[in-house]
Amino acid sequence: MFLRTLVEACGQTGWIIHSYVLLPNHYHWLLETPEPNLSAGMHWFQGTYAQRFSKRHQLVGHVFQGRYKAPLIDAGTNHYFRTVSEYIHLNPARAGLLDSACPRLSDYRWSSFAWFIGPSSGLPSWLEHRTVAAVYGLDLTSVRGRQAFRDHLEARAWECISGRLGDVDRQRWAILRRGWCYGSEAFRAELLERVGRALAGKDRASFGGSMLRAHDEQQARRLIDRALRRVGLGLQELRKLRKNDARKQAVAWLVRTRTTMKHKWVGAELSMGSRVSVYQAVRRFGAASEPEVARLKRLLQDLTI
């Protein structure tokens, strides 16, 4: 029923699935959206499936726990796309679902891996195998290519089961699970620039999540860089200054009055201690009128994000 509902969603939205796995309490898709309809499509899919599930099992209440998470993936670099696809396909092994009844990864039914290692003529139209095959340098339309793909993923599944998974893989997957995007620094920077353009003239309440926080942090760091040039200091020099140094307090005051960043973030970024310390320093600087404080305020008064 889950897959039938997904097929309907792809038909309505034009979505393309590059990899998927369905597990007892969650699912993963490597999803391409040719049209900007992710939110509307997910609303339909999860709402429709929840209704069907509840009706079939005569249940009431929520089926899904909270909102879905949708980190953006850098498809322009093979490394990132391949990492995400493997993360998805290896989920049954990591979740302990391979046992005597299902000893191999290829025995797990609810995954695109089973489709990819089968005859290519049987692939459904909503499941795209060519991009995944390309990042492995394989042709999944050939028997040899499918066997090579199968052998590779089965070996990787054994690494998960036997505890031989390397630190590099663990770190990459941790970044994927925690982050709002997974890709190169250039990819991340491009996304943040797009967020900035989208925010221009719009209500911030219509945006949210970790991507918006990342955008705000980027903007705050740019403001700090401009302020440091005005006061003639580098960031490391500023961090080494005493907490009561007027220049350090000036930069903290600027960030707190011109951005949405919190006291805790400013304290960590400028090495100013706890959020209480930052709050007190900013309040003192804002209320002070000594010549040096007045000079710094004039020096920084025209800086904005």
N, C-alpha and C positions, 0 to 999 in steps of 0.2 A: 504494500500500500504506500509505503514511503517512496519507493522508486517510481511508482505510477504517478504519484503527486508531483514528484520532481520532473518527470517527463512532461506533464501538463504545464508546469511552471516554465520550463524551457521553451515549450511551444508558444506560450503567451508572450514571453519576454525576449526571445532570441538568445537566451543565455547559452554558453558553450561550457561544458564541463570537461576539464583536462585530467582530473583525477578526483576520486571520491572514496570515502569509506564510511560505512554505517556501523556503529558499535552500540552496545546495549543502552548507554546513557548519553551519547552525543554523536555527532557526525562532523565530517570535514569535507569541504569541496575546494578544489582549485578551480575557481570560477572566472570566466571571462564575460564581461557585459558589454556587447557592442553598442548598446544604447544605455543612457544614464538612468537606469530603472532598478537599481539594486534594492533600494528601500521599498519601493512599491512591490517588487517581485517577492521579496522576503516576507513582507506583510501578508501577501496572498498565500505564499507557500506554507508558512508556519501556522497561520490561522486556519487554512483549509485542512492541513494534516492533523492539527490538534482536534478539530471538530470530528474528523473521520475516526481518529484514534479513540476519542472519548465515546463516540457512538458505538463503535465496535465492541469496546470493553466495558460499556455502561459505567463510565467514570464521570466525575465532575471535577472542576478545578483546572489548574494550569498543567500543561504537558511540558512546556519548555520553561527553563529557569532563567528568566531575564532576557535581555537583548542579545542577539547574535554578535559575534566579534568578527570584523572583516578587515584584517591588515592588508595593505596594498603590496603587491609583489612586483619586483623588478623583472619583467619578462625579457628585457633586452640583453640580459647577461645569463648565460646558461647555468652558471653556478647556483644562482638563487632559485631559478625555476626548478632545477633538478632537486635541490635540497627540500623544497616544499613538497614536491611530488613524492619523494622518498619518505618524508615525514608522515605523509598521509597513508601511503601504502604499507608502512611498517607499524602502523598503530595496533593491529591485532597482536603482533608479536610483543610490543611494549606493554600492552594491556593484559598479557597473560592468557590470551584466548586460544593459543595454539596448544593442544593437548593430544591425548591418545585418539580422541574422536576427530580432531582436526590438526594433524601433526605438522603440516606444511603451510606456508603462507598461501600457496596456490589453492589450498583446500578451503580457504575462507571465502564464502560466497559473496559477502556484502561489500565488495570492493571493486574498483575499476581494474585492479591487477588481474583478476580472473578474466575480465574481458580482453585485456591487452595481450595475454599469453594464449588466447584462443584464436580460432580462425578469424582473420580480419573481415571477412565477408559478413560475419555475424554482429559486428559493432553497430550499436544504435546511432542514429544521426546526431543525437545531442551529446554524444561522448566523442571527443576529439583525441586521437592517439598520436598524431603526427608531431605535435610540438614536443611532447614528452619523449618520443622516439628520437627526435633530432638532438636533444640535449645529451642523450646517451651515445649519439653517433650510430644509431641502429635503424634498421628498417623492419618495423613490426608487421609488415605485409609478407615477410618471408619467414619460413620455418626456422632458419638459422638465427634471424634477428630476434624472434620471439623466444627461442631457447636461451639465447645469450641474456636477454632481459630477465627471464625467469631465473636463471642460475645466479645472476647478480643479486636480485632481490631476496632469493632464498638464503644466500650466503649472508646478506645484511641482516635478515631476520634472525639467523642463528647467532650473530654477534649480539643482538638485543637480548635473546633468550639466555645466552651463556654468560652475560655480563662482560662481554669483550668490546663493547661499544667504546670508541675512542673519545677523548676529551673534546676534540674539535667538533665532532658531531653533537655532543651534549651541549656545547656552547652555542652552536648554530641554532639548534632546536629551542634552546632557552630564549635566545633573542627573538626567534619567530613567535614563540608563545607570548612573550611579554610586550613586544613592540606593536606600534601602529602601522609600521611598514617594514619590509624586508628587502633590502637592496643596497646599492652603492651609495656613497655620500652624495654623488651628483644626482642620483635618483631622488634621494631624500630632500636635497635642496630644491630641486624642481617642484616637488610636491608642495613644499612649504611656500614657495613663491605663488603657486596656484591658489593655495589657501588665502594668502594675503590679498590676491586680486578678487577672490570670491567674497571676502569679508568687506571689501570697500563698499560703503554705502548700504550695508545690510545689517540687520539685527543680529548681534552675536548669539542671542538665544536660539537661533536656528542652527547653530553649529555646536559641536560639543566633542568630548572625548579626548583621547590622548593626542590626536593630530592637532587639535586646537591648542593644547598645552605646549606642544613642541613648537608651533608657530609663535606663540607668545614668548617662549624662552629664546627663540632665535632673534626676535625683535628686541628683547631686553638686552641680549648680548651685543647687538649692534649699537644700541644706545650707550652701553657701557664703553665700548670701543671708542665711540665719538667723544664721550666725556673724558676718557683717559688721555686722548690726544690734546684736549683743551687744557688739562691740568699738567701735562707733560710727564705722565707716568705710564709704565707698562703694567699689565694686569698682575704679574708676579710681584712687582714692586709695591703695588697697592695692597696686595694681600698681606705683605710683610709689615705694613704700617700698623701702629697701635690703633685700637678701636676708637680712641678719642681724637685721632688725627682729623683735622677739619676736611682734608681732601678726601679721605675715606668716607667720612660722614656725608660729604657733598654728593658723591657718586651714589651712595645708598639712598639718600633723600631724592635724588633725581629719578632713580629707578622706581621707588615706591610712589612717587607723585605723577609719573608719566606712563607707567605700565600697570598691568594687572598682576604682576608677580608678588608673591607673598613674602612676609618677613623671613620665613624659614629659608626660602630659596635664595634671597638676597644674602642672608647670613652665610650660607654654604658657598655661594659664588664669590663673595668678596672676603671670605675668612673673617667674619665679624661675630662669630659665636652664635648663641641661641636667638630665636625669634624675639625674645624679650629684650635682648641686648640691641638688636636692630631697631626695634620699636622705640626704645628709649633714645638711641642715637639719632634717629630720624626726627623725633619730636624735638629734641634739644637743638638740632641744627636748624630746623624750620622756625623755631621761636627766637633763635639768637640773632643779634644785630652787630656783633663785633666787626671791625673793619675787614678782617680776613674772611669771615663768613659772608659778609656783604659782597666782597670781591668775587668769591666763588659763585655766589648766586647769580651775579651779573654775567659771569663767564659762561654759565651753563643755561641761562634762562631761555635761550632760543632753541635749545635742543629738544627735539621730539622724536617719536618713533615714526 
